Amino acid sequence: MTTRLPMLPTARLFVAATALMALASCASAPGTRALVAGQAASFEGQIISVDTNPWAYDGNAVVAVGTPGGTVNVQLPARWNLCKAQPLGDVQALKAGDRVQVVGTATAENEVVVCGKADDRLRKVE
């Protein structure tokens, strides 16, 4: 008599693992959804890096912010006087590890500009 019981636990494990992966791919807690270009974006995260060097040639400074969904590059225009948003405080004071709140417009799935609307911002949160 042949018994296939040893295979049964393996099959159950495979089915359970597959189900868990499918559920995990569908889950989207706040802050983990992909950004959609042209849409409003609002999230909190931790600064990974601050690069203001592009301001020297009229480029956008970039603040890389780590979020549960990955890294988002927050663009800070050199010509802030052309923005509708309030000027940021001392950008040079921002540093890796600071927790920030970002409100702006997505320009790509991992990029946001904080300039186009009066309520756009990048600010430290305590």
TORMAR-477371 format. One record per atom (N, C-alpha, C): x, y, z; residue in one letter; atom name; residue number from 1. Coordinates in pm, 1 decimal, padded with zeros to 6 digits. Atoms other than C-alpha are relative to their C-alpha. Layout:
- px py pz resn name resi
- X Y Z a CA NUM
...
***
This chain:
- px py pz resn name resi
- 00084.2 -00117.5 00000.0 m N 1
- 00000.0 00000.0 00000.0 m CA 1
- 00089.3 00124.5 00000.0 m C 1
- -00080.1 -00120.8 00012.6 t N 2
- 00146.7 00334.9 -00106.4 t CA 2
- -00074.3 00117.0 00062.4 t C 2
- 00060.9 -00114.9 -00065.2 t N 3
- 00081.2 00641.9 00104.9 t CA 3
- 00071.1 00126.0 -00045.7 t C 3
- -00058.3 -00126.7 00046.0 r N 4
- 00133.4 00996.9 -00017.7 r CA 4
- -00012.4 00108.5 00105.9 r C 4
- 00014.2 -00097.1 -00106.7 l N 5
- 00097.8 01166.1 00317.1 l CA 5
- 00119.8 00093.8 00013.8 l C 5
- -00111.3 -00094.3 -00013.0 p N 6
- 00451.8 01307.4 00326.4 p CA 6
- -00009.6 00115.5 -00099.8 p C 6
- 00012.9 -00104.2 00101.0 m N 7
- 00368.7 01507.4 00011.6 m CA 7
- -00107.0 00102.1 00041.0 m C 7
- 00110.9 -00086.8 -00038.8 l N 8
- 00050.5 01653.1 00166.8 l CA 8
- 00045.1 00122.8 00078.3 l C 8
- -00045.0 -00120.4 -00070.2 p N 9
- 00225.3 01886.6 00417.2 p CA 9
- 00076.0 00095.2 -00091.6 p C 9
- -00073.4 -00084.6 00093.4 t N 10
- 00451.9 02013.9 00139.2 t CA 10
- -00097.0 00075.5 -00090.0 t C 10
- 00099.9 -00063.5 00086.3 a N 11
- 00153.3 02086.7 -00084.4 a CA 11
- -00074.9 00108.9 00077.2 a C 11
- 00069.5 -00100.2 -00081.9 r N 12
- -00026.4 02267.9 00197.5 r CA 12
- 00088.5 00122.0 00023.1 r C 12
- -00094.9 -00108.7 -00021.4 l N 13
- 00282.7 02473.8 00269.2 l CA 13
- 00012.6 00085.9 -00125.9 l C 13
- -00009.5 -00071.4 00126.9 f N 14
- 00312.1 02566.6 -00099.5 f CA 14
- -00124.0 00086.0 -00023.1 f C 14
- 00125.2 -00073.7 00019.5 v N 15
- -00055.0 02669.5 -00120.1 v CA 15
- -00008.1 00117.0 00098.2 v C 15
- 00004.7 -00107.2 -00099.8 a N 16
- -00029.8 02871.2 00202.5 a CA 16
- 00098.1 00111.0 -00036.0 a C 16
- -00099.5 -00101.2 00037.5 a N 17
- 00287.9 03047.3 00087.2 a CA 17
- -00046.2 00080.3 -00120.8 a C 17
- 00050.6 -00068.9 00119.1 t N 18
- 00132.5 03129.0 -00250.3 t CA 18
- -00111.8 00096.5 00037.5 t C 18
- 00110.4 -00085.8 -00043.3 a N 19
- -00179.1 03269.3 -00082.6 a CA 19
- 00052.7 00122.2 00074.8 a C 19
- -00057.4 -00112.4 -00074.1 l N 20
- 00029.5 03484.5 00153.4 l CA 20
- 00068.4 00099.6 -00093.0 l C 20
- -00065.2 -00090.5 00095.3 m N 21
- 00233.3 03626.3 -00135.9 m CA 21
- -00103.8 00078.8 -00079.2 m C 21
- 00105.8 -00069.3 00073.7 a N 22
- -00083.9 03708.5 -00326.4 a CA 22
- -00064.6 00107.4 00086.7 a C 22
- 00058.3 -00099.2 -00090.1 l N 23
- -00232.4 03884.2 -00024.2 l CA 23
- 00095.6 00115.9 00023.2 l C 23
- -00098.0 -00105.6 -00023.5 a N 24
- 00087.4 04077.4 00039.0 a CA 24
- 00011.3 00093.3 -00118.9 a C 24
- -00010.4 -00086.1 00118.1 s N 25
- 00096.5 04205.0 -00318.7 s CA 25
- -00121.7 00088.9 -00015.6 s C 25
- 00121.1 -00081.5 00008.6 c N 26
- -00258.6 04336.9 -00285.1 c CA 26
- -00010.0 00102.1 00111.9 c C 26
- 00009.8 -00089.8 -00114.7 a N 27
- -00208.2 04506.3 00050.2 a CA 27
- 00064.0 00133.8 -00031.9 a C 27
- -00060.7 -00132.3 00019.3 s N 28
- -00149.1 04879.4 00041.0 s CA 28
- -00038.9 00089.3 00116.0 s C 28
- 00020.5 -00087.0 -00114.4 a N 29
- -00127.0 05054.7 00370.9 a CA 29
- 00033.3 00142.6 -00041.1 a C 29
- -00033.1 -00138.0 00035.0 p N 30
- -00111.5 05436.0 00365.1 p CA 30
- 00150.9 00019.2 -00008.5 p C 30
- -00141.7 -00027.2 00017.3 g N 31
- 00224.8 05550.5 00236.2 g CA 31
- 00073.3 -00104.7 -00082.3 g C 31
- -00067.7 00101.5 00079.9 t N 32
- 00297.4 05235.0 00036.7 t CA 32
- -00052.6 -00004.6 -00142.4 t C 32
- 00053.4 -00000.8 00135.9 r N 33
- 00091.3 05307.7 -00273.5 r CA 33
- 00095.8 00073.3 -00092.5 r C 33
- -00086.1 -00066.4 00098.3 a N 34
- 00281.5 05401.5 -00587.6 a CA 34
- -00057.0 00137.5 -00032.0 a C 34
- 00042.5 -00134.1 00038.6 l N 35
- 00270.0 05768.2 -00676.5 l CA 35
- -00038.2 -00000.9 -00147.1 l C 35
- 00045.9 -00009.7 00138.3 v N 36
- 00089.0 05860.4 -00997.6 v CA 36
- 00031.3 00140.3 -00050.5 v C 36
- -00039.9 -00129.4 00056.0 a N 37
- 00236.0 06138.2 -01212.5 a CA 37
- -00121.8 00088.7 -00023.5 a C 37
- 00107.7 -00096.8 00015.7 g N 38
- 00017.9 06449.3 -01206.6 g CA 38
- -00099.7 00001.8 00114.0 g C 38
- 00093.6 00009.3 -00111.8 q N 39
- -00167.5 06345.6 -00890.9 q CA 39
- 00062.8 00056.8 00126.7 q C 39
- -00046.5 -00050.0 -00130.2 a N 40
- -00145.2 06496.8 -00543.3 a CA 40
- 00064.3 -00114.5 00078.0 a C 40
- -00069.1 00099.0 -00082.8 a N 41
- 00089.0 06317.5 -00305.6 a CA 41
- 00020.9 00058.0 00138.7 a C 41
- -00018.0 -00042.3 -00138.7 s N 42
- 00106.0 06335.8 00073.1 s CA 42
- 00051.1 -00119.6 00078.5 s C 42
- -00056.9 00110.4 -00075.3 f N 43
- 00326.9 06122.9 00295.3 f CA 43
- 00100.3 00052.8 00101.7 f C 43
- -00106.4 -00029.4 -00095.4 e N 44
- 00573.1 06117.3 00583.6 e CA 44
- 00109.3 -00102.9 -00017.8 e C 44
- -00111.6 00092.6 00010.9 g N 45
- 00914.5 05961.1 00588.7 g CA 45
- 00123.0 00057.8 00066.9 g C 45
- -00126.0 -00039.6 -00061.5 q N 46
- 01273.6 05990.8 00698.4 q CA 46
- 00098.5 00039.4 -00109.5 q C 46
- -00095.3 -00047.3 00100.0 i N 47
- 01532.5 06191.0 00508.4 i CA 47
- 00118.2 -00096.4 -00008.1 i C 47
- -00116.5 00083.5 00027.0 i N 48
- 01799.8 05976.2 00348.6 i CA 48
- 00118.0 00088.7 -00038.2 i C 48
- -00106.5 -00091.9 00042.5 s N 49
- 01996.4 06256.9 00183.2 s CA 49
- -00059.7 00131.4 -00048.0 s C 49
- 00038.6 -00132.6 00048.9 v N 50
- 01980.9 06625.0 00085.9 v CA 50
- 00108.5 00046.2 -00096.7 v C 50
- -00096.0 -00046.5 00100.1 d N 51
- 02145.7 06750.1 -00234.1 d CA 51
- -00045.3 00135.0 -00054.7 d C 51
- 00033.3 -00134.7 00047.3 t N 52
- 02130.4 07126.5 -00290.1 t CA 52
- 00096.0 00048.0 -00108.8 t C 52
- -00095.6 -00038.8 00104.0 n N 53
- 02418.4 07131.7 -00541.8 n CA 53
- -00066.2 00043.6 -00131.1 n C 53
- 00062.3 -00042.5 00126.4 p N 54
- 02181.1 07153.9 -00844.5 p CA 54
- -00048.4 00145.4 00001.2 p C 54
- 00041.2 -00140.7 -00005.8 w N 55
- 02068.6 07497.1 -00720.0 w CA 55
- 00105.8 00091.7 -00061.6 w C 55
- -00109.0 -00082.1 00053.8 a N 56
- 02408.3 07629.4 -00835.4 a CA 56
- -00017.5 00025.6 -00149.8 a C 56
- 00022.0 -00018.8 00144.3 y N 57
- 02297.0 07585.4 -01197.2 y CA 57
- -00148.8 -00001.3 -00034.1 y C 57
- 00145.2 -00012.5 00019.1 d N 58
- 01920.6 07651.2 -01160.4 d CA 58
- -00073.7 -00133.4 -00009.0 d C 58
- 00068.1 00129.1 -00004.4 g N 59
- 01836.6 07285.0 -01110.1 g CA 59
- -00076.3 -00014.7 00129.9 g C 59
- 00075.7 00027.0 -00121.9 n N 60
- 01613.6 07134.1 -00845.3 n CA 60
- 00088.1 -00069.2 00103.3 n C 60
- -00062.0 00074.2 -00109.8 a N 61
- 01757.5 07039.7 -00509.0 a CA 61
- -00083.4 -00126.3 00018.5 a C 61
- 00070.5 00126.9 -00017.5 v N 62
- 01665.8 06681.6 -00421.1 v CA 62
- 00016.9 -00046.7 00144.1 v C 62
- 00000.2 00057.6 -00134.2 v N 63
- 01569.0 06553.9 -00078.7 v CA 63
- -00054.4 -00141.7 -00015.4 v C 63
- 00043.0 00139.7 00008.8 a N 64
- 01555.7 06173.2 -00081.4 a CA 64
- -00064.6 -00037.7 00133.3 a C 64
- 00077.4 00034.0 -00120.0 v N 65
- 01288.3 06055.4 00164.2 v CA 65
- -00034.9 -00147.7 -00003.9 v C 65
- 00034.6 00140.8 -00010.9 g N 66
- 01256.2 05694.9 00275.7 g CA 66
- -00140.8 -00015.7 00054.0 g C 66
- 00137.7 00028.0 -00041.0 t N 67
- 00896.5 05571.2 00300.8 t CA 67
- -00018.3 -00151.4 00003.2 t C 67
- 00024.3 00144.9 00002.2 p N 68
- 00743.9 05226.5 00358.1 p CA 68
- -00004.1 -00056.7 -00142.2 p C 68
- 00008.7 00046.7 00137.9 g N 69
- 00694.9 05205.9 -00019.7 g CA 69
- 00128.3 00016.8 -00079.2 g C 69
- -00126.1 -00021.7 00070.7 g N 70
- 01053.2 05300.2 -00109.2 g CA 70
- 00045.8 00143.9 00013.5 g C 70
- -00056.3 -00134.7 -00005.6 t N 71
- 01257.6 05614.6 -00166.0 t CA 71
- -00073.3 00091.2 -00097.6 t C 71
- 00064.5 -00101.6 00083.8 v N 72
- 01084.0 05926.7 -00298.5 v CA 72
- 00093.7 00119.9 -00004.8 v C 72
- -00084.9 -00117.4 00018.3 n N 73
- 01292.3 06210.7 -00442.0 n CA 73
- -00089.2 00124.1 -00004.4 n C 73
- 00079.3 -00122.5 -00009.2 v N 74
- 01138.4 06542.1 -00337.6 v CA 74
- 00080.5 00111.8 -00065.6 v C 74
- -00065.8 -00104.5 00077.9 q N 75
- 01225.7 06817.6 -00584.5 q CA 75
- -00031.7 00137.5 00059.1 q C 75
- 00014.7 -00136.0 -00051.8 l N 76
- 01284.2 07170.8 -00451.7 l CA 76
- 00055.2 00095.6 -00105.9 l C 76
- -00044.4 -00087.2 00108.8 p N 77
- 01296.2 07426.5 -00736.1 p CA 77
- 00097.3 00108.5 00044.9 p C 77
- -00096.6 -00106.0 -00027.7 a N 78
- 01582.2 07675.3 -00751.8 a CA 78
- -00068.7 00135.9 00003.6 a C 78
- 00071.3 -00128.4 00008.9 r N 79
- 01344.5 07956.9 -00841.8 r CA 79
- -00128.0 -00007.8 00081.8 r C 79
- 00113.9 00014.8 -00091.0 w N 80
- 01121.1 07932.8 -00538.7 w CA 80
- -00097.9 00116.2 -00013.5 w C 80
- 00088.0 -00115.3 00015.8 n N 81
- 00982.3 08281.4 -00612.0 n CA 81
- -00106.5 -00023.0 -00107.3 n C 81
- 00100.1 00032.9 00101.8 l N 82
- 00792.0 08124.1 -00905.2 l CA 82
- -00100.1 -00104.8 00048.8 l C 82
- 00088.6 00102.0 -00056.4 c N 83
- 00620.9 07868.3 -00679.1 c CA 83
- -00119.5 00063.5 00070.1 c C 83
- 00117.7 -00043.9 -00074.8 k N 84
- 00274.6 07900.3 -00529.0 k CA 84
- 00013.0 -00035.9 00147.8 k C 84
- -00019.9 00043.2 -00138.7 a N 85
- 00389.5 07722.5 -00212.0 a CA 85
- 00084.4 00101.2 00075.7 a C 85
- -00081.1 -00085.7 -00085.7 q N 86
- 00539.5 07908.7 00079.6 q CA 86
- 00144.4 -00046.6 -00005.2 q C 86
- -00141.3 00041.3 -00001.0 p N 87
- 00920.2 07912.8 00081.3 p CA 87
- 00028.1 -00091.0 00119.1 p C 87
- -00038.8 00089.5 -00108.4 l N 88
- 01075.6 07638.0 00286.8 l CA 88
- 00087.8 00075.9 00097.6 l C 88
- -00090.5 -00060.4 -00098.2 g N 89
- 01264.1 07722.6 00601.2 g CA 89
- 00143.0 -00021.7 -00045.0 g C 89
- -00140.4 00019.6 00029.7 d N 90
- 01633.8 07654.3 00616.0 d CA 90
- 00022.8 -00142.6 -00052.5 d C 90
- -00019.5 00131.3 00061.3 v N 91
- 01680.1 07366.7 00370.9 v CA 91
- 00135.8 -00058.1 00039.5 v C 91
- -00133.5 00045.7 -00037.5 q N 92
- 02048.5 07349.1 00463.9 q CA 92
- 00000.3 -00067.6 00137.8 q C 92
- 00006.7 00059.5 -00133.6 a N 93
- 01942.2 07251.7 00817.4 a CA 93
- -00056.9 -00141.9 -00003.0 a C 93
- 00052.3 00135.7 00010.5 l N 94
- 01768.2 06935.1 00693.3 l CA 94
- 00116.6 -00097.5 -00010.9 l C 94
- -00108.5 00097.8 00003.3 k N 95
- 01978.5 06624.5 00746.4 k CA 95
- -00056.5 -00141.6 00002.1 k C 95
- 00039.3 00140.3 -00001.6 a N 96
- 01965.7 06249.8 00711.2 a CA 96
- -00049.1 -00037.6 00139.1 a C 96
- 00058.1 00043.2 -00126.9 g N 97
- 01747.0 06096.8 00979.6 g CA 97
- -00117.1 00084.8 00045.2 g C 97
- 00113.9 -00084.9 -00036.8 d N 98
- 01506.3 06391.3 01010.9 d CA 98
- -00128.9 -00059.7 -00055.1 d C 98
- 00131.8 00044.9 00044.8 r N 99
- 01140.4 06291.4 00991.2 r CA 99
- -00070.4 00120.4 -00061.3 r C 99
- 00064.4 -00110.2 00071.3 v N 100
- 00946.4 06502.4 00738.4 v CA 100
- -00138.0 -00038.7 -00051.6 v C 100
- 00129.8 00014.3 00065.2 q N 101
- 00599.4 06552.8 00599.2 q CA 101
- 00012.8 00066.9 -00136.4 q C 101
- -00007.5 -00051.2 00136.0 v N 102
- 00567.2 06604.4 00224.3 v CA 102
- -00140.0 00007.7 -00058.3 v C 102
- 00124.6 -00017.7 00074.7 v N 103
- 00270.0 06744.7 00032.0 v CA 103
- 00039.6 00066.0 -00130.0 v C 103
- -00036.8 -00055.7 00129.6 g N 104
- 00311.7 06804.0 -00339.0 g CA 104
- -00069.8 -00071.7 -00113.1 g C 104
- 00055.2 00064.9 00118.3 t N 105
- 00247.2 06672.5 -00688.0 t CA 105
- 00102.4 -00099.8 -00053.0 t C 105
- -00088.1 00103.3 00053.3 a N 106
- 00392.1 06347.3 -00817.8 a CA 106
- 00032.6 00031.7 -00145.7 a C 106
- -00041.1 -00016.9 00139.5 t N 107
- 00592.5 06380.5 -01137.8 t CA 107
- 00046.5 -00133.5 -00057.8 t C 107
- -00034.1 00137.0 00037.6 a N 108
- 00688.4 06010.3 -01148.5 a CA 108
- -00036.5 -00088.6 00118.0 a C 108
- 00040.8 00089.0 -00109.6 e N 109
- 00625.9 05702.1 -00935.4 e CA 109
- 00087.0 00011.6 00123.8 e C 109
- -00086.4 -00018.0 -00117.3 n N 110
- 00913.7 05797.1 -00705.9 n CA 110
- 00051.9 00143.6 00010.4 n C 110
- -00044.6 -00139.5 00000.8 e N 111
- 00930.4 06176.3 -00745.7 e CA 111
- -00117.3 00094.3 00025.0 e C 111
- 00102.8 -00098.7 -00034.8 v N 112
- 00734.5 06469.8 -00600.7 v CA 112
- 00062.0 00138.6 -00005.4 v C 112
- -00042.2 -00140.0 -00000.9 v N 113
- 00760.7 06845.4 -00654.2 v CA 113
- -00089.0 00073.7 00098.6 v C 113
- 00075.7 -00077.9 -00098.0 v N 114
- 00656.0 07077.3 -00370.0 v CA 114
- 00007.3 00146.8 -00040.4 v C 114
- -00008.2 -00135.6 00054.2 c N 115
- 00585.9 07399.5 -00557.5 c CA 115
- -00132.6 00049.6 -00057.9 c C 115
- 00113.0 -00040.2 00082.9 g N 116
- 00263.5 07402.6 -00760.8 g CA 116
- -00124.7 00050.5 00070.0 g C 116
- 00120.9 -00040.3 -00072.4 k N 117
- -00001.5 07459.6 -00492.4 k CA 117
- 00038.3 00071.1 00128.6 k C 117
- -00028.2 -00078.9 -00121.5 a N 118
- -00022.8 07695.2 -00196.6 a CA 118
- 00023.4 -00087.7 00122.2 a C 118
- -00016.5 00085.8 -00118.8 d N 119
- -00046.3 07405.1 00050.3 d CA 119
- 00110.2 -00105.3 -00015.6 d C 119
- -00114.8 00090.3 00015.8 d N 120
- 00255.0 07212.7 -00090.0 d CA 120
- 00104.7 00033.9 00105.8 d C 120
- -00101.2 -00025.8 -00103.0 r N 121
- 00530.1 07166.9 00167.7 r CA 121
- 00091.3 -00120.5 00019.3 r C 121
- -00093.4 00097.9 -00053.9 l N 122
- 00826.7 06977.2 00297.2 l CA 122
- 00038.2 00057.6 00134.8 l C 122
- -00031.1 -00054.8 -00131.8 r N 123
- 00854.6 07023.3 00671.6 r CA 123
- 00035.3 -00111.5 00097.2 r C 123
- -00039.1 00093.0 -00103.6 k N 124
- 01014.3 06855.0 00966.7 k CA 124
- -00118.3 -00024.2 00093.4 k C 124
- 00099.5 00033.5 -00102.7 v N 125
- 00784.5 06673.6 01206.8 v CA 125
- 00075.3 -00055.7 00119.7 v C 125
- -00066.1 00044.9 -00124.7 e N 126
- 00874.0 06599.8 01565.4 e CA 126
- -00050.7 -00134.7 00039.6 e C 126
***
